[in-house]
Amino acid sequence: MNMSQDVKTQSGMTRKQAAKAVGHKCLVSRRNFLIGAGVTTTIMITLNPGTPQAREVPAQISEYPRKFVAKLSDLKLNEPFDFNYPDEGEYSENMIVRMGVTAGGGIGPDQDVVAFNYACTHQGGSLYDSYKADTKSLGACPLHLSTYDLTRHGILISGQAYQSLPQILLELEGDDIYATGIFGLIFGRKENLHG
Amino acid sequence: MSTPYYIPDQNVPLPPADADVITTACDYCIVACGYKVYRWPVKGNKVGGEKADQNAFGEDFPVAPLGSWVAPNQHNIVLHDGEPHHVVILPDKDAHFVNTEGDSSLRGGCIAQKCYNPERPTRDRLTAPMIRIYGMLQPVTWDFALDIAAEMGKYVIDKYGTNAYGVKTYSYQFMENTYAITKYALRSINTANFTFHDTPSDVSSTPGFRDAGFDNFGPAYEDWMNAETLLICGTDPYETKTILFTQWIMKGIQNGQKAIFMLPRKTAGVAYAEQNGGLWLDVTPGTDLLVVNAIARIIVENGWQDKEWIKNWVNDKWGSSSGFGQGTRNTPWQWRTTWGKFQTKGFDDWAKWLLAQDEFTLENAAKVSGVDAAKIRLAAEMMAKPRDDGSRPKTSVMIEKGFYWSNNTGNTQAISALGIIVGAGGRPGQVIGRAGGHQRGGVRGGGYPRNKSPMKLPGRRRRALDTDTWTMAGHTRMAHVIGTTWIQSMLGSQQMSARFHELTRGNPHQIQSINREKIIETLKARVDSGGMVVVNQDIYLVDPIGNQFADIIFPAATWGEEDFLRANGERRIRLYQKFYDAPGVAKPDWWIIANLAKKMGFSGFDWENSNDVAEELAKFTRGSRKDFNMVKVAARREGKTLHQKFREMGTNGIQGPVYMHKDGSLEGTIRLHDTTRKLLPDGPTAVNMYNKKLTHFNSQTGKCNIQKSPWSLFSDYWEWMKPKGDELWCTSGRANERWQSGFDDTRRPYIVQRWPDNWVEINTEDAKKRGIESGDMVLLSNDRVPSLKDTTLGVESSDFSFTGQLAKGNVEFSEAAVTAVAMVTRAVKPGVMYMDFLHSSQPANALAGRVVDWISGNYNYKMGIAKITKIGESPYKNTFRSMSFAPRDIVI
């Protein structure tokens, strides 16, 4: 009997093995990309009670680190830039993109810069390299084809995910973009900050 | 009901290592994935940890892809034995069948949200029986409500006959319930005014399959994967039976399967197939028959048909004349073949007919259907052209509602013939069947009293009563509605709503007393004045049937609140276990029916629990596709109850029909009509039975009937309905995320955020011409909705045709209009709009004609038309929190 779970990919792996391998490969290639781009140093700013900076951060996300992501002027239209947040652990890979259209939670003069986590909230497939400029979307996930609308807080367009793609909250300070929190639980984790 | 503001939790409680683990299957689509419920008490504040030895999954967090992650939507709090308990409900990560890899859809994946929780949007579950007094529903006791219903039932039946008592019920919500309901309605009351949630008359959904000898659910899920070419008509399984696609068809495509989709809308499954060597036949609604027969014609013209298969497995003149072994009278087949419209003398006769019909030429089919001729030709090649070495592609055919609810009789006849000539139907990977809608939870507790139906067809036989037309004409004095909206799920919905109002709340006789005798007196006066009493049995107060029209409400217990049996689309039968307390005094439908039946004086309803019902109904499954009588026999041998035996099988269950070996072990049936299967040499022993359908087809000879499918039997209606002037087709169906339309999905905040309002997809070109943009609020109107006035007796052969009904003045016309949010998209064919099929106050079915397929008695639901006009902007057009207007065909 030829059953579904026995089906192998062309390289001889089951889909589960393939999913893990893809996740790993993405992680490695993205780190290389970050090194190549010269953004190896991440800046962690410890919030200092009583400073104006601290007051800008909503209370509910106060435990998230504030982390430099990219310079707004470096973001090319529809070219995603990858970064890790809130830590360097599993499923910490995210992308930031300037889409050229106003988006929910968007920053910048045109409110068109958004950032999202790469792990599909269905079963953790990697959405790396799946940004579509024409539809401003991530996906389809290679595992089960879920797609997400980046103009609308990562809401599911079509597919099987249990919730929207976690959106990385951004702040703009001059030309510098900082990640300051996450809206939505990251796939695979029990809590976002226990990566 | 939920508001569209979903705020996801940032963490979830994991089940501790000692949590109870209870197996069940999903409540929703036909696939019925296996699930595990993890349950543990709230008191004590115990939760599992992130280390493998600290949680019930035995997995370290963060988990790997496909692992046991718990999304916030997979957790809920319920009462179990009166104590608050956490439940986390996940697809069974150890599943051996169906949802292999522990896969789930969005709907099943978040099924924890289905559970009653007074702190969540499920808080409006019905918790007590109610009676409408002074226009308002008041809680009463079971005894009081059942008493009134029983008295009125007896009165109506005595005075107006059994057909005045109408039963409109779901066909699927667990075997114990459907058995009790049909035993009551068909055996005890014996009314012909009976039908299921998805049809106006108790008739076959796929008349052509029946005539050909195909079971709707013969194939196994592995067959859909193992086919080399798969034609899928009228559905994208990715949207509506997700795991059948993601775990089976998608893997087939990854292995090189060519998937051909025939439907007017492109969704993710279609896009994935196209991206991987498949094909999209973008057919105009109602013209499928022409495309199917054009494909068949190309195959025959080139001699690509499976000659060996046809020689061995297709009936000749004598074979087809022997019919179905039901005698010469009163078989549907007999009537349909009386005038030689369908029956053939075998393949050559059929081929001769096919080649003589000019409408099936490639040119004409392409022109009328709007499908590129080159794609039709390519489809024929993919399905049947032998390879250079002479071998044939293994071809399978799958159909579902977009197809068989467009030209019910014609389409299902045509596809059966095409299936036969490509050799589909009786071998592994070469199958034909339905994809399925709801799960298969029907077991008949009585036969339909066809001879009591006032609808007699030209020729010999009576046809099952069209309950909508019968009720609209005022013949139903008491309507017993179980687990269906009735009005919005049937056609011409707005006229039905108005008429129901007239017959119930519009009648002067309304209850204005809590005195039992006065209530009964009032309701008797109601029915005597031509009005109607409505009893509604459901889990929520449904609008308008329950909320506005019902006099008596019975609150039902459902999935997870009682032990139930049900089968899926490959006949896999499992126990859906009770794991929490039903809300208030809600009771399972079998209990409600049994107590009502007893009060009405019927015998045979003395069940103590759902296992008692299951053990009684098991013998009535004998000979059916889900025959599990031998599971009961095995259970008895082992001193277990039937439910207990099924509980031990967990999420594996067993595929019907079930055979018991001499040692008491059980063997299921992978597929029906399996001509390659070798049955045991000593045959069925003891009480086992071998039904013919295990290895042959459902005809007298065991071979297939190849039948004609004339376009002319439908073309008058199609020509009349087709858009005129500024009109467009407005067809409908489910969207994946909002599959469970009116009940659970309106109570899931994330789903309501995604789909906060009714919506309609319109092609970019059509929208531009009409000045419509995504997010605009639009009005869809049809000023020529045809409806049948009354049930009729057919004398001449064409009396039941649309033309015949028009000529006799039995068709009236009215207007309908519904609003929606426009979604302008490339992913629907020009000239066609696509709407969610069932929004409570904006039903797409209002736009289609309440005219039954004149041969089968079913509706052609998908044949709606509308003019579309912008009436303003929806709040979703320029805000970002809710809805999405991105297309549904985005590929990897």
Interface residues (C-beta under 8 A of the other chain):
Chain A: M1 N2 M3 S4 Q5 V7 T9 R15 K16 A19 K20 G23 G89 E90 Y91 A103 G104 G105 T121 H122 Q123 G124 G125 S126 S130 K132 T135 K136 S137 G139 A140 C141 P142 L143 H144 L145 T147 D149 T151 R152 H153 I155 L156 I157 S158 G159 Q160 A161 Y162 Q163 S164 F183 G184 L185 I186 F187 G188 R189 K190 E191 N192 H194 G195
Chain B: Y6 P8 D9 Q10 N11 V12 L14 E50 F61 P62 V63 A64 P65 L66 G67 W69 V70 A71 P72 N73 Q74 H96 F97 T100 E101 D103 S104 S105 L106 G109 C110 Y221 E222 M225 N226 Y238 E239 T242 T246 Q247 W248 M250 K251 Q254 N255 T267 A268 G269 Y272 I670 N736 E737 Y750 Q753 R754 T879 F880 R881 S882 M883 S884 A886 P887 R888 I890 V891 I892
